[in-house]
Protein backbone atom coordinates (compact mmCIF):
# COMPACT_ATOMS: atom_id res chain seq x y z
CA UNK A 1 0.00 0.00 0.00
CA UNK A 2 1.28 3.45 -0.89
CA UNK A 3 0.68 6.23 1.62
CA UNK A 4 0.30 9.73 0.25
CA UNK A 5 1.90 12.24 2.66
CA UNK A 6 -0.21 14.97 1.04
CA UNK A 7 -3.46 13.30 2.09
CA UNK A 8 -5.49 15.43 4.49
CA UNK A 9 -7.22 12.30 5.77
CA UNK A 10 -3.86 10.74 6.64
CA UNK A 11 -2.97 13.72 8.84
CA UNK A 12 -6.46 13.91 10.33
CA UNK A 13 -6.15 10.24 11.27
CA UNK A 14 -2.72 11.02 12.77
CA UNK A 15 -4.44 13.57 15.04
CA UNK A 16 -6.92 10.93 16.22
CA UNK A 17 -4.29 8.27 16.91
CA UNK A 18 -2.26 10.39 19.32
CA UNK A 19 -2.48 9.61 22.99
CA UNK A 20 -4.18 12.88 23.84
CA UNK A 21 -2.73 16.36 23.50
CA UNK A 22 0.87 16.57 22.32
CA UNK A 23 3.17 18.53 20.07
CA UNK A 24 2.95 15.65 17.58
CA UNK A 25 -0.83 16.02 17.51
CA UNK A 26 -0.54 19.75 16.87
CA UNK A 27 2.02 19.12 14.12
CA UNK A 28 -0.33 16.62 12.44
CA UNK A 29 -3.13 19.21 12.66
CA UNK A 30 -0.96 21.93 11.15
CA UNK A 31 0.07 19.57 8.35
CA UNK A 32 -3.57 18.64 7.65
CA UNK A 33 -4.73 22.24 7.35
CA UNK A 34 -1.66 23.20 5.30
CA UNK A 35 -2.88 20.67 2.74
CA UNK A 36 -6.56 21.60 3.04
CA UNK A 37 -7.42 24.60 5.21
CA UNK A 38 -11.14 23.78 4.89
CA UNK A 39 -11.00 20.25 6.37
CA UNK A 40 -13.50 20.56 9.23
CA UNK A 41 -12.65 17.05 10.47
CA UNK A 42 -9.06 18.09 11.16
CA UNK A 43 -10.17 21.13 13.17
CA UNK A 44 -12.70 19.11 15.17
CA UNK A 45 -10.24 16.30 15.92
CA UNK A 46 -7.55 18.77 17.01
CA UNK A 47 -10.09 20.67 19.11
CA UNK A 48 -11.20 17.48 20.83
CA UNK A 49 -7.68 16.36 21.70
CA UNK A 50 -6.69 19.88 22.80
CA UNK A 51 -9.31 19.82 25.54
CA UNK A 52 -8.11 19.72 29.16
CA UNK A 53 -9.51 16.21 29.63
CA UNK A 54 -6.90 14.99 27.10
CA UNK A 55 -4.09 17.06 28.61
CA UNK A 56 -4.65 20.06 26.37
CA UNK A 57 -5.33 23.64 27.28
CA UNK A 58 -7.49 26.59 26.36
CA UNK A 59 -4.60 28.38 24.64
CA UNK A 60 -4.28 25.54 22.12
CA UNK A 61 -8.05 25.50 21.61
CA UNK A 62 -8.09 29.26 20.98
CA UNK A 63 -5.29 28.84 18.42
CA UNK A 64 -7.34 26.20 16.59
CA UNK A 65 -10.45 28.41 16.65
CA UNK A 66 -8.40 31.34 15.35
CA UNK A 67 -7.02 29.29 12.47
CA UNK A 68 -10.50 28.03 11.61
CA UNK A 69 -11.81 31.60 11.55
CA UNK A 70 -8.87 32.85 9.47
CA UNK A 71 -9.00 29.99 6.96
CA UNK A 72 -12.79 29.68 6.78
CA UNK A 73 -14.17 33.21 7.29
CA UNK A 74 -17.66 32.54 5.88
CA UNK A 75 -18.18 29.27 7.72
CA UNK A 76 -19.80 28.29 11.00
CA UNK A 77 -16.76 26.17 11.81
CA UNK A 78 -15.17 28.59 14.28
CA UNK A 79 -18.52 29.02 16.07
CA UNK A 80 -18.91 25.24 16.31
CA UNK A 81 -15.38 24.90 17.69
CA UNK A 82 -16.04 27.66 20.20
CA UNK A 83 -19.13 25.73 21.33
CA UNK A 84 -16.91 22.69 21.87
CA UNK A 85 -14.59 24.79 24.03
CA UNK A 86 -17.50 26.18 26.06
CA UNK A 87 -18.74 22.62 26.65
CA UNK A 88 -15.27 21.63 27.88
CA UNK A 89 -15.12 24.64 30.20
CA UNK A 90 -18.55 23.83 31.63
CA UNK A 91 -17.56 20.19 32.24
CA UNK A 92 -14.34 21.32 33.89
CA UNK A 93 -16.22 23.74 36.15
CA UNK A 94 -18.76 21.07 37.08
CA UNK A 95 -15.96 18.64 37.92
CA UNK A 96 -14.26 21.23 40.12
CA UNK A 97 -17.54 21.92 41.96
CA UNK A 98 -18.06 18.24 42.74
CA UNK A 99 -14.64 17.88 44.37
CA UNK A 100 -14.55 18.43 48.13
CA UNK A 101 -12.64 21.47 49.37
CA UNK A 102 -9.49 21.14 51.48
CA UNK A 103 -11.50 22.19 54.53
CA UNK A 104 -14.11 19.47 53.88
CA UNK A 105 -11.42 16.79 53.51
CA UNK A 106 -9.72 17.94 56.71
CA UNK A 107 -13.06 17.88 58.53
CA UNK A 108 -13.63 14.27 57.47
CA UNK A 109 -10.32 13.14 58.95
C-alpha positions as YAML, in Angstrom:
chain: A
units: angstrom
residues:
- id: 1
  name: UNK
  ca: [0.00, 0.00, 0.00]
- id: 2
  name: UNK
  ca: [1.28, 3.45, -0.89]
- id: 3
  name: UNK
  ca: [0.68, 6.23, 1.62]
- id: 4
  name: UNK
  ca: [0.30, 9.73, 0.25]
- id: 5
  name: UNK
  ca: [1.90, 12.24, 2.66]
- id: 6
  name: UNK
  ca: [-0.21, 14.97, 1.04]
- id: 7
  name: UNK
  ca: [-3.46, 13.30, 2.09]
- id: 8
  name: UNK
  ca: [-5.49, 15.43, 4.49]
- id: 9
  name: UNK
  ca: [-7.22, 12.30, 5.77]
- id: 10
  name: UNK
  ca: [-3.86, 10.74, 6.64]
- id: 11
  name: UNK
  ca: [-2.97, 13.72, 8.84]
- id: 12
  name: UNK
  ca: [-6.46, 13.91, 10.33]
- id: 13
  name: UNK
  ca: [-6.15, 10.24, 11.27]
- id: 14
  name: UNK
  ca: [-2.72, 11.02, 12.77]
- id: 15
  name: UNK
  ca: [-4.44, 13.57, 15.04]
- id: 16
  name: UNK
  ca: [-6.92, 10.93, 16.22]
- id: 17
  name: UNK
  ca: [-4.29, 8.27, 16.91]
- id: 18
  name: UNK
  ca: [-2.26, 10.39, 19.32]
- id: 19
  name: UNK
  ca: [-2.48, 9.61, 22.99]
- id: 20
  name: UNK
  ca: [-4.18, 12.88, 23.84]
- id: 21
  name: UNK
  ca: [-2.73, 16.36, 23.50]
- id: 22
  name: UNK
  ca: [0.87, 16.57, 22.32]
- id: 23
  name: UNK
  ca: [3.17, 18.53, 20.07]
- id: 24
  name: UNK
  ca: [2.95, 15.65, 17.58]
- id: 25
  name: UNK
  ca: [-0.83, 16.02, 17.51]
- id: 26
  name: UNK
  ca: [-0.54, 19.75, 16.87]
- id: 27
  name: UNK
  ca: [2.02, 19.12, 14.12]
- id: 28
  name: UNK
  ca: [-0.33, 16.62, 12.44]
- id: 29
  name: UNK
  ca: [-3.13, 19.21, 12.66]
- id: 30
  name: UNK
  ca: [-0.96, 21.93, 11.15]
- id: 31
  name: UNK
  ca: [0.07, 19.57, 8.35]
- id: 32
  name: UNK
  ca: [-3.57, 18.64, 7.65]
- id: 33
  name: UNK
  ca: [-4.73, 22.24, 7.35]
- id: 34
  name: UNK
  ca: [-1.66, 23.20, 5.30]
- id: 35
  name: UNK
  ca: [-2.88, 20.67, 2.74]
- id: 36
  name: UNK
  ca: [-6.56, 21.60, 3.04]
- id: 37
  name: UNK
  ca: [-7.42, 24.60, 5.21]
- id: 38
  name: UNK
  ca: [-11.14, 23.78, 4.89]
- id: 39
  name: UNK
  ca: [-11.00, 20.25, 6.37]
- id: 40
  name: UNK
  ca: [-13.50, 20.56, 9.23]
- id: 41
  name: UNK
  ca: [-12.65, 17.05, 10.47]
- id: 42
  name: UNK
  ca: [-9.06, 18.09, 11.16]
- id: 43
  name: UNK
  ca: [-10.17, 21.13, 13.17]
- id: 44
  name: UNK
  ca: [-12.70, 19.11, 15.17]
- id: 45
  name: UNK
  ca: [-10.24, 16.30, 15.92]
- id: 46
  name: UNK
  ca: [-7.55, 18.77, 17.01]
- id: 47
  name: UNK
  ca: [-10.09, 20.67, 19.11]
- id: 48
  name: UNK
  ca: [-11.20, 17.48, 20.83]
- id: 49
  name: UNK
  ca: [-7.68, 16.36, 21.70]
- id: 50
  name: UNK
  ca: [-6.69, 19.88, 22.80]
- id: 51
  name: UNK
  ca: [-9.31, 19.82, 25.54]
- id: 52
  name: UNK
  ca: [-8.11, 19.72, 29.16]
- id: 53
  name: UNK
  ca: [-9.51, 16.21, 29.63]
- id: 54
  name: UNK
  ca: [-6.90, 14.99, 27.10]
- id: 55
  name: UNK
  ca: [-4.09, 17.06, 28.61]
- id: 56
  name: UNK
  ca: [-4.65, 20.06, 26.37]
- id: 57
  name: UNK
  ca: [-5.33, 23.64, 27.28]
- id: 58
  name: UNK
  ca: [-7.49, 26.59, 26.36]
- id: 59
  name: UNK
  ca: [-4.60, 28.38, 24.64]
- id: 60
  name: UNK
  ca: [-4.28, 25.54, 22.12]
- id: 61
  name: UNK
  ca: [-8.05, 25.50, 21.61]
- id: 62
  name: UNK
  ca: [-8.09, 29.26, 20.98]
- id: 63
  name: UNK
  ca: [-5.29, 28.84, 18.42]
- id: 64
  name: UNK
  ca: [-7.34, 26.20, 16.59]
- id: 65
  name: UNK
  ca: [-10.45, 28.41, 16.65]
- id: 66
  name: UNK
  ca: [-8.40, 31.34, 15.35]
- id: 67
  name: UNK
  ca: [-7.02, 29.29, 12.47]
- id: 68
  name: UNK
  ca: [-10.50, 28.03, 11.61]
- id: 69
  name: UNK
  ca: [-11.81, 31.60, 11.55]
- id: 70
  name: UNK
  ca: [-8.87, 32.85, 9.47]
- id: 71
  name: UNK
  ca: [-9.00, 29.99, 6.96]
- id: 72
  name: UNK
  ca: [-12.79, 29.68, 6.78]
- id: 73
  name: UNK
  ca: [-14.17, 33.21, 7.29]
- id: 74
  name: UNK
  ca: [-17.66, 32.54, 5.88]
- id: 75
  name: UNK
  ca: [-18.18, 29.27, 7.72]
- id: 76
  name: UNK
  ca: [-19.80, 28.29, 11.00]
- id: 77
  name: UNK
  ca: [-16.76, 26.17, 11.81]
- id: 78
  name: UNK
  ca: [-15.17, 28.59, 14.28]
- id: 79
  name: UNK
  ca: [-18.52, 29.02, 16.07]
- id: 80
  name: UNK
  ca: [-18.91, 25.24, 16.31]
- id: 81
  name: UNK
  ca: [-15.38, 24.90, 17.69]
- id: 82
  name: UNK
  ca: [-16.04, 27.66, 20.20]
- id: 83
  name: UNK
  ca: [-19.13, 25.73, 21.33]
- id: 84
  name: UNK
  ca: [-16.91, 22.69, 21.87]
- id: 85
  name: UNK
  ca: [-14.59, 24.79, 24.03]
- id: 86
  name: UNK
  ca: [-17.50, 26.18, 26.06]
- id: 87
  name: UNK
  ca: [-18.74, 22.62, 26.65]
- id: 88
  name: UNK
  ca: [-15.27, 21.63, 27.88]
- id: 89
  name: UNK
  ca: [-15.12, 24.64, 30.20]
- id: 90
  name: UNK
  ca: [-18.55, 23.83, 31.63]
- id: 91
  name: UNK
  ca: [-17.56, 20.19, 32.24]
- id: 92
  name: UNK
  ca: [-14.34, 21.32, 33.89]
- id: 93
  name: UNK
  ca: [-16.22, 23.74, 36.15]
- id: 94
  name: UNK
  ca: [-18.76, 21.07, 37.08]
- id: 95
  name: UNK
  ca: [-15.96, 18.64, 37.92]
- id: 96
  name: UNK
  ca: [-14.26, 21.23, 40.12]
- id: 97
  name: UNK
  ca: [-17.54, 21.92, 41.96]
- id: 98
  name: UNK
  ca: [-18.06, 18.24, 42.74]
- id: 99
  name: UNK
  ca: [-14.64, 17.88, 44.37]
- id: 100
  name: UNK
  ca: [-14.55, 18.43, 48.13]
- id: 101
  name: UNK
  ca: [-12.64, 21.47, 49.37]
- id: 102
  name: UNK
  ca: [-9.49, 21.14, 51.48]
- id: 103
  name: UNK
  ca: [-11.50, 22.19, 54.53]
- id: 104
  name: UNK
  ca: [-14.11, 19.47, 53.88]
- id: 105
  name: UNK
  ca: [-11.42, 16.79, 53.51]
- id: 106
  name: UNK
  ca: [-9.72, 17.94, 56.71]
- id: 107
  name: UNK
  ca: [-13.06, 17.88, 58.53]
- id: 108
  name: UNK
  ca: [-13.63, 14.27, 57.47]
- id: 109
  name: UNK
  ca: [-10.32, 13.14, 58.95]
...
